[in-house]
């Protein structure tokens, strides 16, 4: 139960950081974007090509000339990073279960 609460808080934190980093009116790399990327390691490394391609497509479809994110871009990146956070939480849960199973079988 506690693990699920922690996982949900983790996903919510990554989602909030990403939404804040890509909010309309902000341009360029910022601290919130860096934190969201850092806390989603290692899964973000595998997901970066997808994030880049889908994000570039969203930016192209938005047609923004100023370089500022639009609400569609914010939603796109937020959903992508939430998916990365969910994958990270799942991988950690899987690793934890396997570790507990090994300890139980060896003890």
N, CA, C and O atoms as CSV, one atom per row, in Angstrom:
chain,resi,resn,atom,element,x,y,z
A,1,UNK,N,N,0.816,-1.189,0.000
A,1,UNK,CA,C,0.000,0.000,0.000
A,1,UNK,C,C,0.866,1.262,0.000
A,1,UNK,O,O,0.627,2.181,-0.784
A,2,UNK,N,N,1.863,1.306,0.871
A,2,UNK,CA,C,2.738,2.473,0.942
A,2,UNK,C,C,3.492,2.645,-0.371
A,2,UNK,O,O,3.703,3.766,-0.834
A,3,UNK,N,N,3.898,1.519,-0.968
A,3,UNK,CA,C,4.611,1.581,-2.246
A,3,UNK,C,C,3.779,2.216,-3.344
A,3,UNK,O,O,4.306,2.963,-4.169
A,4,UNK,N,N,2.492,1.930,-3.363
A,4,UNK,CA,C,1.618,2.518,-4.379
A,4,UNK,C,C,1.433,4.012,-4.159
A,4,UNK,O,O,1.358,4.784,-5.116
A,5,UNK,N,N,1.361,4.414,-2.903
A,5,UNK,CA,C,1.230,5.841,-2.594
A,5,UNK,C,C,2.494,6.590,-3.016
A,5,UNK,O,O,2.424,7.672,-3.599
A,6,UNK,N,N,3.649,5.997,-2.713
A,6,UNK,CA,C,4.918,6.611,-3.104
A,6,UNK,C,C,5.025,6.681,-4.632
A,6,UNK,O,O,5.457,7.696,-5.177
A,7,UNK,N,N,4.635,5.610,-5.318
A,7,UNK,CA,C,4.677,5.597,-6.780
A,7,UNK,C,C,3.745,6.657,-7.365
A,7,UNK,O,O,4.111,7.356,-8.311
A,8,UNK,N,N,2.549,6.775,-6.805
A,8,UNK,CA,C,1.604,7.787,-7.293
A,8,UNK,C,C,2.136,9.191,-7.041
A,8,UNK,O,O,1.983,10.069,-7.890
A,9,UNK,N,N,2.758,9.415,-5.888
A,9,UNK,CA,C,3.338,10.730,-5.594
A,9,UNK,C,C,4.490,11.037,-6.544
A,9,UNK,O,O,4.653,12.175,-6.985
A,10,UNK,N,N,5.284,10.023,-6.855
A,10,UNK,CA,C,6.398,10.188,-7.800
A,10,UNK,C,C,5.883,10.577,-9.185
A,10,UNK,O,O,6.384,11.521,-9.796
A,11,UNK,N,N,4.887,9.850,-9.675
A,11,UNK,CA,C,4.318,10.154,-10.996
A,11,UNK,C,C,3.688,11.547,-10.992
A,11,UNK,O,O,3.839,12.297,-11.956
A,12,UNK,N,N,2.991,11.893,-9.923
A,12,UNK,CA,C,2.376,13.223,-9.829
A,12,UNK,C,C,3.433,14.321,-9.808
A,12,UNK,O,O,3.238,15.379,-10.408
A,13,UNK,N,N,4.543,14.082,-9.127
A,13,UNK,CA,C,5.624,15.073,-9.077
A,13,UNK,C,C,6.244,15.284,-10.452
A,13,UNK,O,O,6.460,16.420,-10.872
A,14,UNK,N,N,6.529,14.192,-11.150
A,14,UNK,CA,C,7.102,14.306,-12.495
A,14,UNK,C,C,6.120,15.018,-13.424
A,14,UNK,O,O,6.520,15.858,-14.229
A,15,UNK,N,N,4.846,14.684,-13.312
A,15,UNK,CA,C,3.819,15.309,-14.143
A,15,UNK,C,C,3.746,16.809,-13.867
A,15,UNK,O,O,3.682,17.612,-14.797
A,16,UNK,N,N,3.756,17.182,-12.598
A,16,UNK,CA,C,3.687,18.604,-12.237
A,16,UNK,C,C,4.930,19.361,-12.699
A,16,UNK,O,O,4.823,20.469,-13.223
A,17,UNK,N,N,6.099,18.772,-12.508
A,17,UNK,CA,C,7.331,19.422,-12.958
A,17,UNK,C,C,7.326,19.641,-14.469
A,17,UNK,O,O,7.726,20.700,-14.952
A,18,UNK,N,N,6.871,18.634,-15.207
A,18,UNK,CA,C,6.845,18.745,-16.667
A,18,UNK,C,C,5.834,19.782,-17.125
A,18,UNK,O,O,6.129,20.592,-18.003
A,19,UNK,N,N,4.650,19.764,-16.541
A,19,UNK,CA,C,3.630,20.757,-16.908
A,19,UNK,C,C,4.135,22.167,-16.614
A,19,UNK,O,O,3.895,23.090,-17.392
A,20,UNK,N,N,4.830,22.330,-15.498
A,20,UNK,CA,C,5.377,23.642,-15.145
A,20,UNK,C,C,6.497,24.040,-16.109
A,20,UNK,O,O,6.595,25.201,-16.506
A,21,UNK,N,N,7.337,23.078,-16.481
A,21,UNK,CA,C,8.470,23.373,-17.364
A,21,UNK,C,C,8.025,23.759,-18.769
A,21,UNK,O,O,8.670,24.583,-19.417
A,22,UNK,N,N,6.932,23.174,-19.244
A,22,UNK,CA,C,6.467,23.423,-20.609
A,22,UNK,C,C,5.204,24.281,-20.655
A,22,UNK,O,O,4.436,24.206,-21.614
A,23,UNK,N,N,4.991,25.084,-19.632
A,23,UNK,CA,C,3.814,25.957,-19.619
A,23,UNK,C,C,3.979,27.056,-20.667
A,23,UNK,O,O,5.098,27.466,-20.976
A,24,UNK,N,N,2.853,27.529,-21.211
A,24,UNK,CA,C,2.930,28.631,-22.173
A,24,UNK,C,C,3.608,29.857,-21.560
A,24,UNK,O,O,3.395,30.195,-20.396
A,25,UNK,N,N,4.420,30.500,-22.372
A,25,UNK,CA,C,5.128,31.693,-21.924
A,25,UNK,C,C,6.549,31.431,-21.470
A,25,UNK,O,O,7.274,32.370,-21.142
A,26,UNK,N,N,6.959,30.174,-21.446
A,26,UNK,CA,C,8.317,29.828,-21.022
A,26,UNK,C,C,9.075,29.323,-22.238
A,26,UNK,O,O,8.570,28.498,-22.999
A,27,UNK,N,N,10.282,29.822,-22.413
A,27,UNK,CA,C,11.082,29.307,-23.520
A,27,UNK,C,C,12.458,28.917,-22.993
A,27,UNK,O,O,12.961,29.493,-22.029
A,28,UNK,N,N,13.042,27.938,-23.640
A,28,UNK,CA,C,14.355,27.462,-23.253
A,28,UNK,C,C,14.312,26.447,-22.129
A,28,UNK,O,O,13.277,26.214,-21.505
A,29,UNK,N,N,15.456,25.860,-21.897
A,29,UNK,CA,C,15.606,24.845,-20.855
A,29,UNK,C,C,15.513,25.510,-19.486
A,29,UNK,O,O,16.063,26.593,-19.289
A,30,UNK,N,N,14.826,24.878,-18.540
A,30,UNK,CA,C,14.709,25.455,-17.200
A,30,UNK,C,C,14.923,24.381,-16.135
A,30,UNK,O,O,15.030,23.195,-16.448
A,31,UNK,N,N,14.983,24.806,-14.886
A,31,UNK,CA,C,15.286,23.904,-13.776
A,31,UNK,C,C,14.230,22.801,-13.632
A,31,UNK,O,O,14.570,21.646,-13.374
A,32,UNK,N,N,12.964,23.152,-13.796
A,32,UNK,CA,C,11.900,22.146,-13.662
A,32,UNK,C,C,12.058,21.048,-14.712
A,32,UNK,O,O,11.849,19.871,-14.419
A,33,UNK,N,N,12.420,21.424,-15.907
A,33,UNK,CA,C,12.635,20.438,-16.971
A,33,UNK,C,C,13.816,19.530,-16.626
A,33,UNK,O,O,13.746,18.318,-16.827
A,34,UNK,N,N,14.878,20.102,-16.117
A,34,UNK,CA,C,16.039,19.316,-15.709
A,34,UNK,C,C,15.738,18.366,-14.569
A,34,UNK,O,O,16.189,17.221,-14.570
A,35,UNK,N,N,14.968,18.845,-13.585
A,35,UNK,CA,C,14.589,17.977,-12.467
A,35,UNK,C,C,13.708,16.828,-12.929
A,35,UNK,O,O,13.896,15.689,-12.501
A,36,UNK,N,N,12.752,17.118,-13.797
A,36,UNK,CA,C,11.880,16.056,-14.311
A,36,UNK,C,C,12.702,15.005,-15.050
A,36,UNK,O,O,12.449,13.808,-14.916
A,37,UNK,N,N,13.677,15.448,-15.824
A,37,UNK,CA,C,14.532,14.504,-16.546
A,37,UNK,C,C,15.398,13.702,-15.583
A,37,UNK,O,O,15.562,12.494,-15.753
A,38,UNK,N,N,15.951,14.364,-14.577
A,38,UNK,CA,C,16.851,13.686,-13.643
A,38,UNK,C,C,16.130,12.617,-12.817
A,38,UNK,O,O,16.669,11.533,-12.598
A,39,UNK,N,N,14.932,12.917,-12.369
A,39,UNK,CA,C,14.243,11.952,-11.510
A,39,UNK,C,C,13.612,10.807,-12.303
A,39,UNK,O,O,13.109,9.853,-11.710
A,40,UNK,N,N,13.631,10.888,-13.624
A,40,UNK,CA,C,13.100,9.782,-14.430
A,40,UNK,C,C,14.198,8.892,-15.005
A,40,UNK,O,O,13.933,8.018,-15.830
A,41,UNK,N,N,15.430,9.122,-14.561
A,41,UNK,CA,C,16.491,8.203,-14.954
A,41,UNK,C,C,16.217,6.850,-14.334
A,41,UNK,O,O,15.683,6.822,-13.225
A,42,UNK,N,N,16.523,5.769,-14.929
A,42,UNK,CA,C,17.178,5.532,-16.200
A,42,UNK,C,C,16.227,5.432,-17.399
A,42,UNK,O,O,16.681,5.427,-18.543
A,43,UNK,N,N,14.934,5.355,-17.154
A,43,UNK,CA,C,13.984,5.095,-18.235
A,43,UNK,C,C,13.979,6.187,-19.296
A,43,UNK,O,O,13.739,5.904,-20.470
A,44,UNK,N,N,14.239,7.420,-18.904
A,44,UNK,CA,C,14.201,8.509,-19.879
A,44,UNK,C,C,15.255,8.319,-20.976
A,44,UNK,O,O,15.071,8.789,-22.098
A,45,UNK,N,N,16.341,7.641,-20.660
A,45,UNK,CA,C,17.382,7.418,-21.667
A,45,UNK,C,C,16.829,6.595,-22.831
A,45,UNK,O,O,17.095,6.893,-23.996
A,46,UNK,N,N,16.064,5.569,-22.504
A,46,UNK,CA,C,15.459,4.730,-23.539
A,46,UNK,C,C,14.326,5.483,-24.247
A,46,UNK,O,O,14.111,5.302,-25.446
A,47,UNK,N,N,13.611,6.321,-23.506
A,47,UNK,CA,C,12.446,7.026,-24.051
A,47,UNK,C,C,12.798,8.295,-24.816
A,47,UNK,O,O,11.942,8.832,-25.518
A,48,UNK,N,N,14.015,8.788,-24.705
A,48,UNK,CA,C,14.365,10.064,-25.342
A,48,UNK,C,C,14.073,10.133,-26.842
A,48,UNK,O,O,13.565,11.155,-27.303
A,49,UNK,N,N,14.371,9.096,-27.621
A,49,UNK,CA,C,14.034,9.195,-29.046
A,49,UNK,C,C,12.541,9.398,-29.294
A,49,UNK,O,O,12.158,10.186,-30.159
A,50,UNK,N,N,11.706,8.700,-28.549
A,50,UNK,CA,C,10.254,8.853,-28.703
A,50,UNK,C,C,9.824,10.247,-28.258
A,50,UNK,O,O,9.036,10.905,-28.937
A,51,UNK,N,N,10.343,10.696,-27.114
A,51,UNK,CA,C,10.006,12.029,-26.617
A,51,UNK,C,C,10.414,13.086,-27.637
A,51,UNK,O,O,9.668,14.029,-27.900
A,52,UNK,N,N,11.594,12.923,-28.204
A,52,UNK,CA,C,12.089,13.895,-29.179
A,52,UNK,C,C,11.211,13.935,-30.423
A,52,UNK,O,O,10.820,15.013,-30.870
A,53,UNK,N,N,10.899,12.779,-30.980
A,53,UNK,CA,C,10.121,12.725,-32.227
A,53,UNK,C,C,8.686,13.203,-31.997
A,53,UNK,O,O,8.179,14.032,-32.752
A,54,UNK,N,N,8.034,12.684,-30.962
A,54,UNK,CA,C,6.650,13.080,-30.695
A,54,UNK,C,C,6.594,14.550,-30.279
A,54,UNK,O,O,5.686,15.276,-30.682
A,55,UNK,N,N,7.556,14.984,-29.481
A,55,UNK,CA,C,7.613,16.393,-29.080
A,55,UNK,C,C,7.847,17.314,-30.257
A,55,UNK,O,O,7.227,18.373,-30.351
A,56,UNK,N,N,8.730,16.926,-31.154
A,56,UNK,CA,C,8.984,17.739,-32.344
A,56,UNK,C,C,7.746,17.807,-33.231
A,56,UNK,O,O,7.445,18.850,-33.810
A,57,UNK,N,N,7.039,16.698,-33.332
A,57,UNK,CA,C,5.799,16.686,-34.110
A,57,UNK,C,C,4.762,17.631,-33.491
A,57,UNK,O,O,4.095,18.385,-34.200
A,58,UNK,N,N,4.637,17.579,-32.165
A,58,UNK,CA,C,3.692,18.474,-31.482
A,58,UNK,C,C,4.081,19.929,-31.697
A,58,UNK,O,O,3.220,20.778,-31.926
A,59,UNK,N,N,5.367,20.217,-31.625
A,59,UNK,CA,C,5.830,21.588,-31.809
A,59,UNK,C,C,5.564,22.053,-33.248
A,59,UNK,O,O,5.177,23.199,-33.473
A,60,UNK,N,N,5.776,21.156,-34.216
A,60,UNK,CA,C,5.531,21.486,-35.616
A,60,UNK,C,C,4.049,21.708,-35.872
A,60,UNK,O,O,3.670,22.663,-36.550
A,61,UNK,N,N,3.212,20.834,-35.336
A,61,UNK,CA,C,1.770,20.973,-35.533
A,61,UNK,C,C,1.214,22.222,-34.861
A,61,UNK,O,O,0.228,22.795,-35.324
A,62,UNK,N,N,1.850,22.645,-33.766
A,62,UNK,CA,C,1.397,23.853,-33.066
A,62,UNK,C,C,1.665,25.097,-33.900
A,62,UNK,O,O,0.946,26.091,-33.796
A,63,UNK,N,N,2.709,25.036,-34.730
A,63,UNK,CA,C,3.021,26.154,-35.608
A,63,UNK,C,C,3.392,27.425,-34.877
A,63,UNK,O,O,3.189,28.521,-35.400
A,64,UNK,N,N,3.927,27.301,-33.688
A,64,UNK,CA,C,4.294,28.486,-32.926
A,64,UNK,C,C,5.566,29.109,-33.484
A,64,UNK,O,O,6.586,28.437,-33.635
A,65,UNK,N,N,5.496,30.369,-33.781
A,65,UNK,CA,C,6.646,31.064,-34.357
A,65,UNK,C,C,7.544,31.662,-33.286
A,65,UNK,O,O,8.733,31.875,-33.523
A,66,UNK,N,N,6.991,31.935,-32.113
A,66,UNK,CA,C,7.777,32.572,-31.058
A,66,UNK,C,C,8.644,31.570,-30.295
A,66,UNK,O,O,9.578,31.964,-29.596
A,67,UNK,N,N,8.341,30.284,-30.424
A,67,UNK,CA,C,9.078,29.276,-29.684
A,67,UNK,C,C,8.480,28.974,-28.331
A,67,UNK,O,O,8.952,28.082,-27.626
A,68,UNK,N,N,7.436,29.715,-27.955
A,68,UNK,CA,C,6.749,29.460,-26.683
A,68,UNK,C,C,5.876,28.226,-26.800
A,68,UNK,O,O,5.234,28.012,-27.828
A,69,UNK,N,N,5.850,27.411,-25.748
A,69,UNK,CA,C,4.962,26.251,-25.763
A,69,UNK,C,C,3.489,26.661,-25.788
A,69,UNK,O,O,3.098,27.645,-25.161
A,70,UNK,N,N,2.699,25.914,-26.503
A,70,UNK,CA,C,1.252,26.108,-26.513
A,70,UNK,C,C,0.651,25.084,-25.551
A,70,UNK,O,O,1.360,24.183,-25.104
A,71,UNK,N,N,-0.626,25.198,-25.224
A,71,UNK,CA,C,-1.231,24.182,-24.354
A,71,UNK,C,C,-1.098,22.755,-24.914
A,71,UNK,O,O,-0.925,21.806,-24.148
A,72,UNK,N,N,-1.177,22.601,-26.232
A,72,UNK,CA,C,-1.011,21.277,-26.834
A,72,UNK,C,C,0.379,20.713,-26.607
A,72,UNK,O,O,0.533,19.514,-26.378
A,73,UNK,N,N,1.386,21.560,-26.667
A,73,UNK,CA,C,2.760,21.127,-26.415
A,73,UNK,C,C,2.922,20.754,-24.943
A,73,UNK,O,O,3.570,19.760,-24.615
A,74,UNK,N,N,2.337,21.547,-24.072
A,74,UNK,CA,C,2.389,21.250,-22.638
A,74,UNK,C,C,1.783,19.887,-22.347
A,74,UNK,O,O,2.368,19.083,-21.622
A,75,UNK,N,N,0.619,19.630,-22.909
A,75,UNK,CA,C,-0.055,18.349,-22.679
A,75,UNK,C,C,0.763,17.194,-23.253
A,75,UNK,O,O,0.900,16.151,-22.613
A,76,UNK,N,N,1.302,17.376,-24.448
A,76,UNK,CA,C,2.095,16.320,-25.087
A,76,UNK,C,C,3.277,15.911,-24.226
A,76,UNK,O,O,3.459,14.728,-23.937
A,77,UNK,N,N,4.086,16.890,-23.812
A,77,UNK,CA,C,5.264,16.570,-23.013
A,77,UNK,C,C,4.891,16.041,-21.632
A,77,UNK,O,O,5.578,15.174,-21.092
A,78,UNK,N,N,3.812,16.557,-21.063
A,78,UNK,CA,C,3.380,16.089,-19.747
A,78,UNK,C,C,2.949,14.633,-19.802
A,78,UNK,O,O,3.298,13.850,-18.918
A,79,UNK,N,N,2.198,14.262,-20.824
A,79,UNK,CA,C,1.767,12.862,-20.970
A,79,UNK,C,C,2.972,11.949,-21.222
A,79,UNK,O,O,3.055,10.858,-20.659
A,80,UNK,N,N,3.893,12.393,-22.059
A,80,UNK,CA,C,5.078,11.583,-22.337
A,80,UNK,C,C,5.903,11.346,-21.074
A,80,UNK,O,O,6.332,10.223,-20.809
A,81,UNK,N,N,6.123,12.398,-20.301
A,81,UNK,CA,C,6.934,12.251,-19.095
A,81,UNK,C,C,6.194,11.473,-18.004
A,81,UNK,O,O,6.822,10.768,-17.213
A,82,UNK,N,N,4.874,11.596,-17.958
A,82,UNK,CA,C,4.102,10.783,-17.014
A,82,UNK,C,C,4.249,9.305,-17.363
A,82,UNK,O,O,4.375,8.462,-16.474
A,83,UNK,N,N,4.234,8.996,-18.646
A,83,UNK,CA,C,4.424,7.609,-19.078
A,83,UNK,C,C,5.813,7.097,-18.692
A,83,UNK,O,O,5.958,5.946,-18.281
A,84,UNK,N,N,6.822,7.939,-18.822
A,84,UNK,CA,C,8.173,7.559,-18.423
A,84,UNK,C,C,8.228,7.306,-16.913
A,84,UNK,O,O,8.844,6.341,-16.462
A,85,UNK,N,N,7.588,8.170,-16.147
A,85,UNK,CA,C,7.565,7.994,-14.687
A,85,UNK,C,C,6.828,6.713,-14.299
A,85,UNK,O,O,7.258,6.002,-13.390
A,86,UNK,N,N,5.732,6.418,-14.975
A,86,UNK,CA,C,4.993,5.181,-14.703
A,86,UNK,C,C,5.867,3.966,-15.019
A,86,UNK,O,O,5.879,2.995,-14.264
A,87,UNK,N,N,6.590,4.022,-16.127
A,87,UNK,CA,C,7.492,2.922,-16.480
A,87,UNK,C,C,8.583,2.757,-15.426
A,87,UNK,O,O,8.926,1.634,-15.056
A,88,UNK,N,N,9.126,3.868,-14.944
A,88,UNK,CA,C,10.142,3.801,-13.886
A,88,UNK,C,C,9.584,3.167,-12.623
A,88,UNK,O,O,10.225,2.307,-12.020
A,89,UNK,N,N,8.397,3.588,-12.224
A,89,UNK,CA,C,7.772,3.038,-11.015
A,89,UNK,C,C,7.520,1.541,-11.180
A,89,UNK,O,O,7.729,0.770,-10.243
A,90,UNK,N,N,7.078,1.133,-12.353
A,90,UNK,CA,C,6.823,-0.285,-12.611
A,90,UNK,C,C,8.128,-1.087,-12.555
A,90,UNK,O,O,8.172,-2.164,-11.960
A,91,UNK,N,N,9.185,-0.560,-13.175
A,91,UNK,CA,C,10.467,-1.265,-13.151
A,91,UNK,C,C,11.012,-1.391,-11.731
A,91,UNK,O,O,11.551,-2.436,-11.366
A,92,UNK,N,N,10.879,-0.348,-10.937
A,92,UNK,CA,C,11.336,-0.416,-9.555
A,92,UNK,C,C,10.518,-1.426,-8.763
A,92,UNK,O,O,11.066,-2.174,-7.954
A,93,UNK,N,N,9.226,-1.450,-8.990
A,93,UNK,CA,C,8.362,-2.414,-8.320
A,93,UNK,C,C,8.748,-3.846,-8.693
A,93,UNK,O,O,8.812,-4.726,-7.835
A,94,UNK,N,N,9.000,-4.062,-9.963
A,94,UNK,CA,C,9.406,-5.385,-10.439
A,94,UNK,C,C,10.734,-5.811,-9.811
A,94,UNK,O,O,10.878,-6.947,-9.361
A,95,UNK,N,N,11.697,-4.898,-9.785
A,95,UNK,CA,C,12.999,-5.206,-9.187
A,95,UNK,C,C,12.856,-5.495,-7.699
A,95,UNK,O,O,13.511,-6.400,-7.180
A,96,UNK,N,N,12.008,-4.738,-7.006
A,96,UNK,CA,C,11.792,-4.942,-5.576
A,96,UNK,C,C,11.172,-6.313,-5.296
A,96,UNK,O,O,11.582,-7.013,-4.371
A,97,UNK,N,N,10.179,-6.685,-6.109
A,97,UNK,CA,C,9.545,-7.996,-5.926
A,97,UNK,C,C,10.535,-9.130,-6.155
A,97,UNK,O,O,10.535,-10.110,-5.410
A,98,UNK,N,N,11.371,-9.010,-7.169
A,98,UNK,CA,C,12.361,-10.059,-7.444
A,98,UNK,C,C,13.390,-10.160,-6.330
A,98,UNK,O,O,13.811,-11.255,-5.957
A,99,UNK,N,N,13.791,-9.009,-5.804
A,99,UNK,CA,C,14.749,-9.015,-4.703
A,99,UNK,C,C,14.152,-9.690,-3.474
A,99,UNK,O,O,14.819,-10.489,-2.816
A,100,UNK,N,N,12.901,-9.373,-3.164
A,100,UNK,CA,C,12.233,-9.995,-2.028
A,100,UNK,C,C,12.057,-11.492,-2.239
A,100,UNK,O,O,12.192,-12.264,-1.289
A,101,UNK,N,N,11.759,-11.917,-3.459
A,101,UNK,CA,C,11.610,-13.329,-3.749
A,101,UNK,C,C,12.938,-14.077,-3.577
A,101,UNK,O,O,12.958,-15.197,-3.066
A,102,UNK,N,N,14.025,-13.471,-3.995
A,102,UNK,CA,C,15.350,-14.095,-3.846
A,102,UNK,C,C,15.725,-14.227,-2.376
A,102,UNK,O,O,16.250,-15.256,-1.952
A,103,UNK,N,N,15.453,-13.179,-1.602
A,103,UNK,CA,C,15.757,-13.236,-0.174
A,103,UNK,C,C,14.921,-14.307,0.511
A,103,UNK,O,O,15.419,-15.011,1.390
A,104,UNK,N,N,13.669,-14.437,0.122
A,104,UNK,CA,C,12.797,-15.437,0.736
A,104,UNK,C,C,13.240,-16.854,0.387
A,104,UNK,O,O,13.165,-17.750,1.228
A,105,UNK,N,N,13.700,-17.066,-0.840
A,105,UNK,CA,C,14.102,-18.413,-1.253
A,105,UNK,C,C,15.483,-18.786,-0.704
A,105,UNK,O,O,15.768,-19.973,-0.548
A,106,UNK,N,N,16.330,-17.830,-0.414
A,106,UNK,CA,C,17.668,-18.135,0.095
A,106,UNK,C,C,17.702,-18.233,1.621
A,106,UNK,O,O,18.642,-18.782,2.195
A,107,UNK,N,N,16.680,-17.703,2.261
A,107,UNK,CA,C,16.678,-17.667,3.737
A,107,UNK,C,C,15.893,-18.722,4.327
A,107,UNK,O,O,15.802,-18.814,5.551
